[in-house]
Amino acid sequence: MPEIEARPYPFVFSPRSTALLLVDFQRDFLEPGGFGESLGNDVSLLRKTLGPAARVLAAARRAGLAVVHTREGHRPDLSDLAPAKARRGNPSLRIGDPGPLGRLLVRGQPGHEIVPELAPLPGEPVVDKPGKGAFYSTDLDALLRNRGITSLLVCGVTTEVCVHTTVREANDRGYDCLVVEDAVGSYFPEFQRVGLEMIRAQGGIFGFTAASPTVVAALELLRGSRPGA
């Protein structure tokens, strides 16, 4: 079985039962004028994840791993937006308000789209979710189980919110998760550090972590072992 040198110990996985999960790489979170900036955040901090995530994505595709993308957003009529979520925080604009990238966090708007650097290929599922976790009110679990997936390589934003929530949900459902350390990002450097430590604490209570060069190297070896590679 292939393995990735990770913390707290090597991540052993089967390529056929492993998927790359890309969480919420949306223009609304990574570009000026989107929802993330409306909360007062410096979106350039998240853009540092794009290079590492793109390299992991390319390596996963070459190795033949399943790839799944997620997006956080709501129906145009906001019928799936909980009042508590709509009220929370003190942003300059609220979910559903018009902004430079269209209505914030609304499906079908320019800001809801995945950034071009990580755009899905035809056949790669895109799971639209109304909450922080990718398993809440979605068919992600069925999609993965129907493909025989038991392990996840996770990239995405933000580390302490949607990535953490998704990894915790996956952990409770029996999936093994490896979070790619430099392919996840936070608007808050301290949250980034602590968020990664929490995942791998206590012998990997929620999962494993490894840097993108280590993950890419393992996937390239996997590619080389495939027939016809």
Backbone torsions as a table, in degrees:
resi	resn	phi	psi	omega
1	MET	NA	134.0	176.3
2	PRO	-66.1	158.9	177.4
3	GLU	-145.7	157.4	176.8
4	ILE	-117.8	129.7	177.2
5	GLU	-68.2	107.2	-172.7
6	ALA	-130.9	175.1	170.7
7	ARG	-111.4	139.8	8.4
8	PRO	-84.4	-9.3	177.1
9	TYR	-159.3	169.7	-174.1
10	PRO	-57.0	142.2	179.5
11	PHE	-95.4	108.8	-179.6
12	VAL	-96.2	131.9	-174.6
13	PHE	-147.3	157.4	173.2
14	SER	-102.3	123.4	-178.9
15	PRO	-56.0	-36.9	-177.7
16	ARG	-68.5	-24.5	-177.7
17	SER	-112.1	22.8	-179.5
18	THR	-121.8	137.4	177.0
19	ALA	-125.2	149.9	169.2
20	LEU	-91.3	123.0	-180.0
21	LEU	-110.2	118.5	-179.3
22	LEU	-106.5	111.4	-169.6
23	VAL	-98.1	110.2	163.6
24	ASP	61.0	39.9	174.6
25	PHE	-79.4	69.7	-173.2
26	GLN	-105.1	153.8	177.5
27	ARG	-60.7	-33.3	-179.7
28	ASP	-60.6	-25.9	-178.8
29	PHE	-101.5	-24.9	-170.7
30	LEU	-111.8	-6.6	-176.7
31	GLU	-121.1	149.5	174.2
32	PRO	-57.4	142.1	179.2
33	GLY	92.0	-2.8	-178.9
34	GLY	-94.4	-172.1	-176.3
35	PHE	-64.0	-40.4	-179.8
36	GLY	-58.5	-43.6	179.4
37	GLU	-69.6	-30.9	178.9
38	SER	-63.9	-21.7	177.1
39	LEU	-84.8	0.2	179.3
40	GLY	91.8	16.4	-176.0
41	ASN	-92.6	155.5	174.2
42	ASP	-90.5	102.6	-174.1
43	VAL	-69.5	-16.8	178.8
44	SER	-62.4	-25.2	178.8
45	LEU	-65.8	-33.2	178.5
46	LEU	-79.4	-29.3	-177.1
47	ARG	-65.7	-17.1	176.3
48	LYS	-65.0	-18.2	-179.8
49	THR	-79.7	-17.2	-169.1
50	LEU	-65.8	-43.0	179.0
51	GLY	-61.6	-54.0	177.4
52	PRO	-58.4	-43.0	-179.4
53	ALA	-65.0	-39.0	179.2
54	ALA	-64.5	-37.7	179.3
55	ARG	-69.5	-39.3	176.3
56	VAL	-65.6	-42.1	179.7
57	LEU	-61.3	-45.7	-179.8
58	ALA	-62.7	-41.5	-179.9
59	ALA	-66.9	-39.5	179.3
60	ALA	-64.8	-41.1	177.9
61	ARG	-63.5	-43.6	179.9
62	ARG	-63.9	-33.9	-178.3
63	ALA	-81.5	-6.8	177.9
64	GLY	83.4	16.7	177.4
65	LEU	-73.3	150.4	171.4
66	ALA	-66.0	144.6	179.9
67	VAL	-127.6	130.6	179.5
68	VAL	-131.4	135.1	178.5
69	HIS	-111.3	150.8	173.1
70	THR	-127.9	156.8	175.3
71	ARG	-140.4	135.7	173.2
72	GLU	-91.8	131.4	178.5
73	GLY	177.5	172.6	-172.0
74	HIS	-126.6	160.2	176.3
75	ARG	-60.4	150.9	-179.3
76	PRO	-56.3	-30.9	178.5
77	ASP	-86.3	1.2	178.0
78	LEU	60.6	22.9	-179.2
79	SER	-68.8	-17.8	177.7
80	ASP	-102.1	13.4	178.6
81	LEU	-97.0	110.9	-179.9
82	ALA	-63.9	138.3	179.9
83	PRO	-55.0	-36.7	-179.8
84	ALA	-64.4	-38.8	178.0
85	LYS	-68.6	-39.3	-180.0
86	ALA	-63.0	-34.7	-177.3
87	ARG	-82.0	-24.6	-165.7
88	ARG	-66.4	145.7	175.0
89	GLY	82.5	-175.3	-179.5
90	ASN	-136.9	59.3	-177.3
91	PRO	-76.8	162.2	174.9
92	SER	-71.0	-27.1	175.3
93	LEU	-134.0	149.2	-179.9
94	ARG	-98.1	163.4	174.7
95	ILE	-55.3	130.7	-179.1
96	GLY	94.7	-16.6	178.5
97	ASP	-72.1	149.7	176.3
98	PRO	-72.7	139.2	178.1
99	GLY	-142.9	-174.1	-178.9
100	PRO	-59.9	-26.2	179.2
101	LEU	-105.9	25.7	-177.3
102	GLY	90.6	-167.8	-179.4
103	ARG	-67.9	131.2	-172.2
104	LEU	-67.1	129.6	176.6
105	LEU	54.2	38.9	176.7
106	VAL	-115.1	132.0	-178.2
107	ARG	-62.2	138.1	179.6
108	GLY	91.3	-10.1	178.3
109	GLN	-86.3	156.5	-179.5
110	PRO	-55.1	-38.7	-178.8
111	GLY	-68.1	-21.2	-179.3
112	HIS	-77.5	-16.5	-175.8
113	GLU	-73.3	152.0	176.4
114	ILE	-72.4	141.9	-177.3
115	VAL	-60.3	148.4	-176.1
116	PRO	-57.8	-32.5	-178.2
117	GLU	-60.9	-23.8	-176.1
118	LEU	-126.7	27.1	-175.9
119	ALA	-59.6	137.1	178.5
120	PRO	-64.6	146.6	170.7
121	LEU	-87.6	158.1	174.6
122	PRO	-53.7	132.9	-179.5
123	GLY	94.6	-13.3	176.2
124	GLU	-87.4	117.3	-176.3
125	PRO	-63.1	143.8	172.5
126	VAL	-118.5	117.5	-177.6
127	VAL	-99.3	116.9	176.8
128	ASP	-90.7	129.0	-174.0
129	LYS	-127.6	143.8	-179.9
130	PRO	-91.8	-6.6	-176.6
131	GLY	-126.0	-167.4	-179.3
132	LYS	-74.5	-46.4	-178.4
133	GLY	-79.3	143.2	-177.7
134	ALA	-78.0	-10.9	179.0
135	PHE	-94.9	-16.1	-177.1
136	TYR	-75.3	122.3	176.8
137	SER	56.5	34.5	176.6
138	THR	-134.2	174.0	175.9
139	ASP	-102.0	21.4	-177.1
140	LEU	-59.0	-44.3	-178.1
141	ASP	-61.3	-44.5	178.6
142	ALA	-64.5	-40.9	-179.9
143	LEU	-60.0	-45.0	-179.0
144	LEU	-69.5	-46.4	-176.9
145	ARG	-65.0	-36.4	178.9
146	ASN	-66.7	-20.9	176.5
147	ARG	-97.5	2.8	179.5
148	GLY	74.4	23.7	-177.7
149	ILE	-81.9	130.8	176.8
150	THR	-126.1	-11.2	-178.8
151	SER	-131.1	146.2	-178.5
152	LEU	-129.2	133.7	164.5
153	LEU	-97.0	125.2	-169.4
154	VAL	-118.3	126.4	169.7
155	CYS	-123.8	157.2	176.3
156	GLY	153.5	-176.1	179.7
157	VAL	-138.8	149.1	-12.0
158	THR	-93.3	158.1	-172.7
159	THR	-55.4	-48.9	-171.3
160	GLU	-85.9	-8.5	-177.4
161	VAL	-111.6	-88.6	-173.0
162	CYS	-69.9	-36.3	178.0
163	VAL	-67.1	-50.1	-178.3
164	HIS	-61.0	-45.6	-179.1
165	THR	-61.4	-43.1	-179.9
166	THR	-65.0	-42.7	179.3
167	VAL	-65.2	-39.5	177.7
168	ARG	-65.2	-42.4	176.9
169	GLU	-61.9	-42.4	179.9
170	ALA	-64.4	-41.1	179.1
171	ASN	-59.3	-44.0	179.9
172	ASP	-67.6	-21.4	179.8
173	ARG	-95.6	4.0	173.2
174	GLY	93.5	9.0	177.8
175	TYR	-85.3	142.6	169.2
176	ASP	-87.7	131.0	-176.3
177	CYS	-123.3	134.3	168.4
178	LEU	-116.0	121.6	179.0
179	VAL	-94.8	127.1	-179.4
180	VAL	-82.7	110.9	-165.4
181	GLU	-56.3	-45.0	-177.1
182	ASP	-94.6	2.1	175.3
183	ALA	-107.1	14.0	166.5
184	VAL	-124.3	150.9	-175.8
185	GLY	-149.2	159.2	-179.9
186	SER	-132.7	154.4	171.6
187	TYR	-73.8	-10.2	-175.6
188	PHE	-125.2	109.5	-176.9
189	PRO	-53.9	-37.1	-179.9
190	GLU	-67.8	-37.9	176.9
191	PHE	-64.4	-37.0	177.8
192	GLN	-60.1	-48.7	-178.0
193	ARG	-63.6	-50.3	-176.8
194	VAL	-68.6	-37.1	-179.9
195	GLY	-59.8	-41.7	178.0
196	LEU	-69.3	-39.4	178.8
197	GLU	-63.5	-37.3	-179.7
198	MET	-64.8	-36.5	-179.0
199	ILE	-63.8	-44.5	-173.4
200	ARG	-96.2	2.7	-178.3
201	ALA	-66.9	160.1	173.8
202	GLN	53.1	44.6	177.9
203	GLY	75.1	26.0	179.2
204	GLY	85.1	52.0	-173.6
205	ILE	-61.6	-32.0	175.2
206	PHE	-112.9	-17.6	-179.0
207	GLY	160.7	-155.3	-175.3
208	PHE	-121.5	161.5	171.4
209	THR	-135.8	149.7	176.0
210	ALA	-157.7	153.8	178.5
211	ALA	-78.0	155.4	-174.7
212	SER	-60.2	-39.4	179.1
213	PRO	-59.7	-35.7	178.1
214	THR	-67.7	-41.8	179.6
215	VAL	-66.0	-45.4	-179.2
216	VAL	-62.1	-42.7	-179.9
217	ALA	-60.2	-42.0	179.4
218	ALA	-65.9	-38.9	179.5
219	LEU	-70.3	-33.7	177.7
220	GLU	-68.2	-36.6	174.7
221	LEU	-63.7	-38.1	178.8
222	LEU	-64.5	-41.9	177.7
223	ARG	-58.8	-43.1	-178.8
224	GLY	-66.0	-21.0	-178.8
225	SER	-90.1	-7.1	-178.8
226	ARG	-75.6	142.1	177.6
227	PRO	-58.5	130.6	179.1
228	GLY	82.5	2.7	-178.6
229	ALA	-72.8	NA	NA
